[in-house]
């Protein structure tokens, strides 16, 4: 089995993994005998660091790494008993913890120091976290609290047993229609709730969808509840030179492979931007590939602005033509040509396997 590597963090994955679960970067093939040590940041050029990111975004002092990465066993803010570390990414370390006030398990996301050094980023995070605290739906994960102690900013969320959709895909490969359509319908319902509160996700991707075990199907197969996570936590990235010319500020917010064209350009967003991102997520769910080809994240962004997506059934001919049409409409360059909202998109997905009155009953 071939091995694939994240060019940013050097993490390795077995095929058919296509994206790094830590930072969303497309994976590259490596020789079976290759080995990788700790990633080395190249010398900054023109004030920028790896992949065009600001230099401060790719370097932490050893003291900062130790402080943020070794919280297990400590009491955070006199309330959260920190347990094992669940993971880490480009923005944070995530720990399981116990809320000593309520006795409930929670997930605590410790934001990396570079965010606390940026007043604009901190203010945006506070504003959007306060909005995300209003979320109340079985298919979304709300933020319970935003806190700060000793200049360390942290977020508290419900702890969910399960695995990210990205890991599910890596373990099992492309998902079947029978499994995928119910999950997409649930994501649509959760996102519809968020949009009703005027909350746009802006960073939909498989890493931000948790699959929580939810009993079994009539055939005895595992059933999952899809929970959309990390509302308001889209990562800020500096665009490369080709994309920067097409944006308003030279900064893009989110994960490049899943951004809508208007998000890449830095234009105002509404719920149809999430419709676009969910179309990319759905395409990748069913095929294991992105609908826009490119050797780098920058190239895939440019392809979305100037090219046409791949056809779903060119990669998996056995998939329903109706599913291909639903996803293709999600990926329209003009937001006005997409499904107008998540409610309509959810019905479109579910009508692939159930039509008419049965389709409406299937939604409930």
C-alpha positions as CSV (number, residue, x, y, z in Angstrom):
1,X,0.0,0.0,0.0
2,X,1.4,3.4,-0.9
3,X,2.2,6.1,1.6
4,X,1.1,9.7,1.4
5,X,2.6,12.7,3.1
6,X,1.3,16.1,4.2
7,X,3.7,18.7,2.6
8,X,3.0,21.1,5.5
9,X,3.3,19.1,8.7
10,X,5.0,16.0,7.3
11,X,2.4,13.6,8.8
12,X,2.1,10.4,6.8
13,X,-1.1,8.4,5.9
14,X,-1.8,5.2,4.1
15,X,-3.7,5.3,0.8
16,X,-6.5,6.1,-0.1
17,X,-6.2,9.2,2.3
18,X,-6.2,12.4,0.2
19,X,-6.1,15.2,2.8
20,X,-4.2,15.8,6.0
21,X,-6.6,15.5,9.0
22,X,-4.5,18.1,10.9
23,X,-4.5,21.0,8.4
24,X,-6.5,20.0,5.3
25,X,-3.6,20.0,2.9
26,X,-3.7,17.7,-0.1
27,X,-1.4,14.7,0.5
28,X,1.5,13.8,-1.9
29,X,2.8,10.3,-2.8
30,X,6.1,9.3,-1.2
31,X,8.6,6.5,-1.8
32,X,8.0,3.5,0.6
33,X,11.6,3.8,1.9
34,X,11.4,7.6,2.6
35,X,11.5,8.7,6.2
36,X,10.7,12.1,7.7
37,X,11.9,13.9,10.7
38,X,10.4,17.0,12.3
39,X,9.3,19.5,9.7
40,X,11.8,22.2,9.0
41,X,10.5,25.7,8.1
42,X,12.3,27.1,5.0
43,X,13.9,30.5,5.3
44,X,11.2,33.2,4.9
45,X,11.1,35.1,1.6
46,X,9.7,38.6,1.5
47,X,8.4,38.3,5.0
48,X,6.4,35.1,4.5
49,X,6.9,31.6,5.7
50,X,5.7,28.1,4.6
51,X,3.3,28.1,1.7
52,X,3.0,31.9,1.8
53,X,1.8,32.0,5.4
54,X,3.1,34.8,7.6
55,X,6.3,33.6,9.3
56,X,4.8,33.8,12.8
57,X,2.1,31.3,11.8
58,X,4.6,28.5,11.4
59,X,6.9,28.9,14.5
60,X,6.3,28.5,18.2
61,X,9.0,28.8,20.8
62,X,9.8,25.5,22.7
63,X,8.3,27.1,25.8
64,X,5.0,27.8,24.0
65,X,4.9,24.3,22.5
66,X,5.5,22.8,26.0
67,X,2.9,24.9,27.7
68,X,0.1,24.3,25.2
69,X,0.9,20.7,24.5
70,X,1.3,19.4,28.1
71,X,-1.9,20.5,29.8
72,X,-3.0,16.9,30.6
73,X,-3.6,16.4,34.3
74,X,-3.9,20.2,35.0
75,X,-6.9,22.2,36.2
76,X,-7.7,24.9,33.6
77,X,-9.2,28.1,34.9
78,X,-10.1,26.5,38.2
79,X,-12.9,24.6,36.5
80,X,-11.8,22.2,33.7
81,X,-9.8,19.1,34.7
82,X,-7.8,18.4,31.6
83,X,-7.4,14.8,30.5
84,X,-5.8,13.3,27.4
85,X,-5.0,15.3,24.3
86,X,-7.3,14.4,21.5
87,X,-5.5,16.1,18.6
88,X,-3.9,19.2,17.2
89,X,-4.2,21.3,14.1
90,X,-3.1,24.5,12.6
91,X,-5.0,26.6,15.1
92,X,-5.2,24.7,18.4
93,X,-4.6,21.7,20.6
94,X,-7.7,19.8,21.6
95,X,-8.1,18.0,25.0
96,X,-10.8,15.9,26.6
97,X,-11.6,17.5,30.0
98,X,-14.1,17.2,32.9
99,X,-16.2,20.2,33.8
100,X,-15.9,20.2,37.6
101,X,-19.0,22.4,37.9
102,X,-21.4,20.2,36.0
103,X,-19.5,16.9,36.1
104,X,-19.9,16.5,32.3
105,X,-17.1,15.6,29.9
106,X,-16.2,18.4,27.5
107,X,-13.7,19.1,24.7
108,X,-11.4,22.0,25.3
109,X,-9.7,23.7,22.4
110,X,-6.6,25.7,23.3
111,X,-5.9,28.3,20.7
112,X,-2.3,28.7,19.6
113,X,-0.4,31.9,20.7
114,X,-0.4,33.5,17.3
115,X,-4.1,34.2,17.6
116,X,-3.8,35.9,20.9
117,X,-1.1,38.2,19.4
118,X,-3.6,39.4,16.7
119,X,-6.2,41.7,18.2
120,X,-8.4,41.6,15.1
121,X,-8.4,37.8,15.1
122,X,-9.2,37.7,18.8
123,X,-12.1,40.1,18.4
124,X,-13.5,38.1,15.4
125,X,-13.2,34.9,17.4
126,X,-15.0,36.5,20.4
127,X,-17.8,37.9,18.2
128,X,-18.4,34.6,16.3
129,X,-18.0,32.4,19.4
130,X,-20.7,34.4,21.2
131,X,-23.0,33.9,18.2
132,X,-22.2,30.2,18.0
133,X,-23.2,29.8,21.6
134,X,-26.8,30.2,20.4
135,X,-26.7,27.0,18.3
136,X,-29.0,24.3,19.6
137,X,-29.5,21.4,17.2
138,X,-28.6,17.7,17.3
139,X,-26.6,18.1,14.1
140,X,-24.4,21.0,15.2
141,X,-21.8,21.3,18.0
142,X,-22.2,24.6,19.9
143,X,-19.6,26.5,21.7
144,X,-20.3,26.4,25.4
145,X,-17.8,28.9,26.6
146,X,-15.0,31.2,25.4
147,X,-12.4,31.9,28.1
148,X,-9.0,33.3,28.8
149,X,-6.5,32.5,31.5
150,X,-2.9,33.5,31.7
151,X,-3.1,34.9,28.2
152,X,-4.3,31.4,27.0
153,X,-7.5,31.6,25.0
154,X,-9.7,28.5,25.1
155,X,-13.0,27.2,23.8
156,X,-15.2,24.7,25.5
157,X,-17.5,22.4,23.5
158,X,-19.6,19.3,24.3
159,X,-17.4,16.1,24.1
160,X,-18.6,13.8,21.3
161,X,-17.8,10.1,21.1
162,X,-17.1,9.2,17.5
163,X,-14.7,10.0,14.7
164,X,-14.3,12.8,12.2
165,X,-15.7,12.1,8.7
166,X,-12.2,12.5,7.3
167,X,-10.9,9.6,9.4
168,X,-14.0,7.5,8.5
169,X,-13.3,8.1,4.8
170,X,-9.6,7.2,5.3
171,X,-10.5,4.0,7.0
172,X,-13.3,2.9,4.7
173,X,-12.7,4.7,1.4
174,X,-15.5,6.3,-0.7
175,X,-18.9,6.2,1.1
176,X,-22.0,4.4,-0.4
177,X,-25.1,6.3,-1.4
178,X,-27.1,4.4,1.3
179,X,-24.7,5.7,4.0
180,X,-23.9,9.1,2.6
181,X,-27.3,10.5,1.8
182,X,-28.6,10.4,5.4
183,X,-25.4,12.0,6.6
184,X,-25.7,14.8,4.1
185,X,-29.4,15.3,5.0
186,X,-28.4,15.7,8.6
187,X,-25.6,18.2,7.8
188,X,-28.1,20.2,5.8
189,X,-30.6,20.3,8.7
190,X,-27.8,21.4,11.1
191,X,-26.5,24.1,8.8
192,X,-30.1,25.3,8.0
193,X,-30.5,25.9,11.8
194,X,-27.2,27.9,11.8
195,X,-28.2,29.9,8.8
196,X,-31.6,30.8,10.4
197,X,-29.4,32.4,13.2
198,X,-27.4,34.2,10.5
199,X,-24.3,32.0,11.2
200,X,-22.3,31.0,8.2
201,X,-19.8,28.2,8.8
202,X,-17.2,29.2,6.2
203,X,-14.9,26.2,6.8
204,X,-16.9,23.1,6.0
205,X,-14.7,20.1,5.4
206,X,-14.6,16.4,6.4
207,X,-12.4,17.3,9.5
208,X,-15.2,19.5,10.8
209,X,-17.9,16.8,10.7
210,X,-18.0,14.3,13.6
211,X,-19.8,11.0,13.1
212,X,-21.4,10.0,16.4
213,X,-22.5,6.3,16.8
214,X,-26.3,6.2,16.8
215,X,-27.5,2.6,17.0
216,X,-27.8,0.3,14.0
217,X,-29.8,0.2,10.8
218,X,-32.6,-2.4,10.1
219,X,-29.8,-4.5,8.6
220,X,-27.7,-4.4,11.7
221,X,-25.1,-2.0,10.3
222,X,-23.7,0.9,12.3
223,X,-25.6,4.1,12.0
224,X,-24.1,7.5,12.6
225,X,-25.3,11.0,13.5
226,X,-23.5,13.7,11.6
227,X,-22.5,16.7,13.8
228,X,-21.1,19.9,12.1
229,X,-18.4,21.4,14.3
230,X,-16.1,24.5,14.6
231,X,-18.6,27.2,13.6
232,X,-16.8,30.6,13.5
233,X,-13.3,29.1,13.6
234,X,-12.3,29.4,10.0
235,X,-8.5,29.8,9.7
236,X,-7.1,32.9,8.2
237,X,-4.5,32.2,5.5
238,X,-2.4,34.5,3.3
239,X,-3.1,33.8,-0.4
240,X,-0.4,33.0,-2.8
241,X,0.5,35.6,-5.5
242,X,-1.8,34.2,-8.2
243,X,-4.8,34.0,-5.9
244,X,-3.9,37.3,-4.1
245,X,-4.5,39.2,-7.3
246,X,-8.1,37.9,-7.3
247,X,-8.9,38.7,-3.7
248,X,-9.9,42.0,-2.0
249,X,-7.3,41.7,0.8
250,X,-4.8,39.0,-0.1
251,X,-6.1,37.0,2.9
252,X,-8.4,34.0,2.5
253,X,-10.5,32.6,5.4
254,X,-11.0,28.9,5.6
255,X,-9.6,25.7,4.0
256,X,-8.5,26.4,0.4
257,X,-9.8,23.1,-1.0
258,X,-13.4,23.6,0.1
259,X,-13.9,27.4,-0.3
260,X,-16.5,28.9,-2.5
261,X,-15.4,31.2,-5.3
262,X,-16.9,34.3,-3.5
263,X,-15.0,33.3,-0.4
264,X,-11.7,33.0,-2.3
265,X,-12.4,36.5,-3.7
266,X,-13.1,37.9,-0.2
267,X,-16.7,38.9,-1.1
268,X,-19.6,39.0,1.4
269,X,-20.9,35.5,2.1
270,X,-24.4,34.1,2.7
271,X,-25.6,30.5,3.2
272,X,-25.0,29.6,-0.4
273,X,-21.2,29.7,0.2
274,X,-21.8,26.8,2.6
275,X,-23.9,25.1,0.0
276,X,-20.9,25.2,-2.4
277,X,-18.6,23.8,0.3
278,X,-21.0,21.0,1.1
279,X,-21.1,20.2,-2.6
280,X,-17.3,19.7,-2.6
281,X,-17.5,17.7,0.7
282,X,-20.2,15.5,-0.9
283,X,-18.2,14.9,-4.1
284,X,-15.2,13.9,-2.0
285,X,-17.3,11.6,0.2
286,X,-18.6,9.6,-2.8
287,X,-15.4,9.6,-4.9
288,X,-12.4,10.1,-2.6
289,X,-11.3,12.9,-4.9
290,X,-11.8,16.7,-5.2
291,X,-13.9,18.0,-8.1
292,X,-11.2,20.5,-9.0
293,X,-7.8,19.3,-9.9
294,X,-4.5,21.0,-8.9
295,X,-1.1,20.1,-7.7
296,X,-1.5,22.6,-4.7
297,X,-4.2,24.3,-2.7
298,X,-3.5,27.5,-4.7
299,X,-4.1,25.7,-8.0
300,X,-7.4,24.2,-6.9
301,X,-8.5,27.6,-5.8
302,X,-7.7,29.1,-9.2
303,X,-9.5,26.1,-10.9
304,X,-12.7,27.0,-9.0
305,X,-12.5,30.5,-10.3
306,X,-11.7,29.7,-13.9
307,X,-12.6,26.0,-14.6
308,X,-15.4,23.5,-14.4
309,X,-15.7,20.6,-11.9
310,X,-15.1,17.0,-12.7
311,X,-18.2,14.9,-13.3
312,X,-19.1,12.6,-10.4
313,X,-20.1,9.7,-12.7
314,X,-16.8,9.9,-14.6
315,X,-15.2,8.6,-11.4
316,X,-18.0,6.3,-10.2
317,X,-20.4,5.5,-13.1
318,X,-22.6,3.4,-10.8
319,X,-23.7,6.5,-8.8
320,X,-27.2,8.0,-9.6
321,X,-27.4,10.6,-12.3
322,X,-29.7,12.6,-10.0
323,X,-27.0,12.7,-7.3
324,X,-24.5,14.1,-9.9
325,X,-27.0,16.8,-10.8
326,X,-27.6,17.8,-7.2
327,X,-23.8,18.1,-6.5
328,X,-23.2,19.9,-9.8
329,X,-25.7,22.6,-8.9
330,X,-24.0,23.1,-5.6
331,X,-20.8,23.9,-7.5
332,X,-22.2,26.6,-9.7
333,X,-19.8,29.6,-10.0
334,X,-22.7,32.0,-9.6
335,X,-24.4,31.7,-6.1
336,X,-27.8,32.5,-7.7
337,X,-27.5,29.2,-9.7
338,X,-27.0,27.0,-6.7
339,X,-29.6,25.5,-4.4
340,X,-31.0,28.5,-2.6
341,X,-30.7,27.2,1.0
342,X,-29.8,24.2,3.0
343,X,-33.4,23.1,3.4
344,X,-33.8,22.8,-0.3
345,X,-30.4,21.1,-0.7
346,X,-31.3,18.6,2.0
347,X,-34.5,17.7,0.2
348,X,-32.6,17.4,-3.1
349,X,-30.1,15.0,-1.6
350,X,-32.8,12.9,0.1
351,X,-34.9,12.8,-3.1
352,X,-32.0,10.9,-4.7
353,X,-33.1,7.8,-2.8
354,X,-36.8,8.6,-2.1
355,X,-39.2,10.7,-4.1
356,X,-42.5,12.4,-3.6
357,X,-44.4,11.8,-0.4
358,X,-41.8,9.2,0.7
359,X,-39.0,11.7,0.2
360,X,-40.7,14.1,2.6
361,X,-41.2,11.4,5.2
362,X,-37.6,10.3,4.8
363,X,-36.5,13.8,5.8
364,X,-38.2,13.6,9.2
